[in-house]
């Protein structure tokens, strides 16, 4: 998975741990969600919460370090962090981060360890609706229980690759999705698209909150998951998705998925 910078840069705002009203879950309610959509990267120093936390994104990727492990949080797959567990992390530009805090008593799946959690689109929409909607206590508690019931721990890896909508990137997106092994550099793509490298970099960051290299790696890893699940060898998959050596592929796969290709293939 992506490496955590040991210290934020001067351009990276640091969000201090907060236990203020926005983050407090007050009885009889079960959960509350905070929203962060900055135009710059975010960084969280080591901290913990008295509530359970579910960290998720609507756009972009968050990289977290929890209990000695790195986790990559992508749209559709959140990270459950049990109450009291220290964690830290960071995002890239324009990542849309959501943090849902859960009361520690009174409901079921209180996983005791950090856990990948699948969030269906309906759950994500309902969590944000609960943040803004006016409703009675009874209505709110019922809706919150629906959210809790729909949360699903997952051992499966699901990479949700965001697709840029800017028409200037249409050819690049189509060609890389068709052939993840395409290894043209950012400069070569910029020349092909009649753009400057700086403009291409800026458009990618604005559209998907990822660098071009990160986005292409997600595309490659998603393709690799399918090949591995079908029984293709690690060496063959590495070549199929654009890596010159199996070791380079294994390193990229571990950083993105959190396990080795061989371990994933064994589970698949």
N, C-alpha and C positions, 0 to 999 in steps of 0.2 A: 504494500500500500504506500501511499505518498508519505514522504518523510515530514515529520514535524520540525519546524524551525525551533531551535532551543530558546530563542528570544525574538520577540516581535521587532520589526524594523520601525524606524521613526514614522513611516508612512502608514503603518498598520495600527488602527485604533484598537485599544485593549478594552474589552468589556469587563468591568469588575464583577465578581460574583455578587449577586443581589438576592436578598431574601425579603424584599419589600412587598407591598401589597399586590403588585402585578404577579409575583411568583408564589404567593401564599394560597393554599387551598383551604378554604374555610368551610367547616361543617355547615350544612349537609352536603356541600358540593364535593365532587370526586376529583375534578381536574380543572386546570386552567392553562391557557396557551399564550405564550409571548411570541411576537413576530419581530424579526430583524431583517431589514432589506437595505443595507447601506450600499453606497456606491464605491466603497473601498473594501479591502480585505478586513476580516475581523480576527482577533486573537483572544482566547480565553486563558488566563493564567491558571495554575493548578487550584482547584477549589472543589467543594462538594455541597450538596443540598440536603436539607432535612426531608424533602420529598423525593419520590422516584421521579426520574426525568426520562422523557422520550424525545431525543433529538432527531429532527428530520428536516428535509429540504424540499422546497417546491421547485427550485432552480439551482443548479450548480452542485458543488461537492464540498462537504466538510470533512476534515481529517481530524480524528480524535485519538488521544492516547489515554487509555483506561486500563487500570489493573495490569500494567505491563504489556499491553497489546495495542497495536495500531488498528484503527477501524476507518474505513471509508464510507461515509454516509451519502447516498445518492437518492434522487427522487424515487419514492416507492418503497424504499427499505430504510427504516429508521434504526436508531441505536437506543436500546433500553439501558439506562444507567441506574442501578439501585441506589436508594437513599444512603448517604454517607460514604459512597465510593468516590474517591478523588479522581478528577479527570481534567484534561486540558485539551486545547485544540485550536484550529484555525480554519479560515476559508480563503477563497480567492475573491476577486472583484465580483460584486453584484450577485453574490450568492444569497438566495432567499431562504433564510434559516427560520425554523420553527422549533420552539422548545415547549413541550407539554409536560406540566408537572402534575403528579398524581398523589393524592393522600395515601399514606402508608397503611391505613387500616380500612376495612370495610368492603374490600372487593377482591376478586380472585387472583388473576395471574401475576402475582408479585414475584417475578423472577429474581432469584437471589444473586445472579451473576450478570455481567454485561451480556446482552443478547440482541441479535439482529431480529427486527420485527417488521413484518410486512404490513404496509399501510395501503389499503385499497383506495382508489380515488374518492369513493364515497366517504370514507373515514376522514380523509384529509379535508374534504369540503365541509363535513359536519363539525370538525374541530374548529375551523375558522368561523363557521356560522355561529357556533356557540360563543365565540369571543365577542362578536358584534351584535348578536340578536338580543332583543328585549323579550323576555318570556318569564312565566311564573316559576317559582322554585320547583314545583312538581314537574313542569315541562322540562326544565333544565336538567334536573336529576335524571329523568327518564332518557333524555337524549344522551347524557353523559354515559349512562349505563349501556346504551347501544354502542357507543364508541369503545368502551371497555370490552364488551362482548366480541367485537369484531377484530380486536387486535390479535395477531397471530404470530407466534414465534416461528422462525424459519431457519433451517440449516442450509436451505438452498440458496445459491447465489443468483441474484437477479440484477443485472446491470441495465439500468434505464438510461439509454443514451439520448441526451437532449439533441434535438435537430434544429439547427439555425434556420430562421425564417427569412433572413435577408436575401433577396434575389441575387445579389452579387455572389453569394456563396453556393448557389444552387448546383452548379456544375461540379464543384469540389465535393460537396456532400454526396451527390449521386455517384460520383466515381469512386470515392472511398468506401461508401456503403457497399457498392458492388464488388470492390476489390480492396479489402483492408490491407493487403500487402503492398499497395502502392506506396513507395517510399520517397516520393518527391519531397524536397525540403520546403519550408515555409517560403523562402525566397523564390523557389521555382514555381510554387503555386501562385504567389503574388504576380509574377511575371505572366503566367498563363491567364490569370484573371484580369490582367491589365490594371493592377492595383499596386500601391506601394506596400512593402512588408509591414510598415508601421500601421497603415490603414487596415490591412488584413488582420493584424494582431488586435487592433482596437475593436473591429467588428466582431471577432470571435468572442472577446471578453464581454462585449455588450450583449451578445445574443445568448450565450450559454454559460457565462461565468466560468469558462475554462480556457486554458491556452489551447492552441491548435494541437500541440503535442499531447496534451492530456486528453483532448477529445478523441483524437485518432487512437490513442491507447485504449480508451473505453470501447471504441468500435472493434478494435482488434480482440480485446478480451471477451467481448460478447460473442464474437464469431468463434473464438477459441472454445468457449463453454459448450457450444453446440457440437463442434468437432470432437471434443473429448467425450461428451456424453454418448456420441455414436461409436466410440471405441477406437478412434484414430490415435496413433502413437504420439507421444509428446514431441518427438523429433519432427514428425510429419506436420503436426499442428503448428509448430514454430515456423516452419517454412511456409505453410499455407497463409499465415497471418502476418508475414513480413519480417520475421526475425532471422538474422543471419546465422545465429548459433542457438542451440537449445538452452544454453545457460542464460543468455540474454532474455529469452522468452520466459524462463522460469522466474528470473528476478522480477520482470515486469508483472507477471501473473501474480506472484506473491504480494507485491506491493498493492496491487489493485483489488485482488480477490481475498487476500488474507490467508491463503493456503497455497500449497504447491500444485501444479497441474496433476501430478501423480495422485496426490491425496484427494483432489476433487474428482478425478476419474474413478477412483475406488469407491467414493460415495455415490457417484452417479450410476 
